Amino acid sequence: MTVGQIAMPTSENTIRATEASGSRPRPSASDSAGFAFAIGVAAPAVIETVGLLAGPARGTAVSLFTFFLFTGAGIGPVVASAAAPYGAAALMYGVAGAPALGGGLVLIASSGRRIR
């Protein structure tokens, strides 16, 4: 190992080290608190933004956003558990691929329509 790898380990080195030792990284209490704080700050801001962009359809837009938010929160742990045996790379490709697939479907659905 070089000094740079010891001082600033990359995620690949971290994954190799945890796999070799058989241990798994555990989040600390401050990690959990920071995560909860970030969600607590971001969620109301996103809901407000969705409502502002929806205009007169504010109630429908906020309801749909909340539905998809909680659906994702419920399905996320199940998908992560199912992808765990395939490694972190498979999970990350899935996380990156899902929005890309959704964006592609939106583009296909809106092709030929004029959006104002």
FENNOR-V395689 format. One record per backbone hydrogen bond with DSSP energy under -0.5 kcal/mol. NH is the residue of the N-H (numbers start at 1). CO is the residue of the C=O. If there is no record, write none. Layout:
nh: [NH/NH]
co: [CO/CO]
//
This chain:
nh: [6/7/8/14/15/16/17/18/19/20/21/22/23/32/33/34/35/36/37/38/39/40/41/42/43/45/46/47/48/49/50/51/52/53/54/55/57/58/61/62/63/64/65/66/67/68/69/70/71/72/73/74/75/76/77/78/79/80/81/82/83/84/86/87/91/92/93/94/95/96/97/98/99/100/101/102/103/104/105/106/107/108/109/110/111/111/113/115]
co: [2/3/4/10/11/12/13/14/15/16/17/18/18/28/29/30/31/32/33/34/35/36/37/38/39/41/42/43/44/45/46/47/48/49/50/51/54/55/57/58/59/60/61/62/63/64/65/66/67/68/69/70/71/72/73/74/75/76/77/78/79/80/83/84/87/88/89/90/91/92/93/94/95/96/97/98/99/100/101/102/103/104/105/106/107/108/110/113]
//
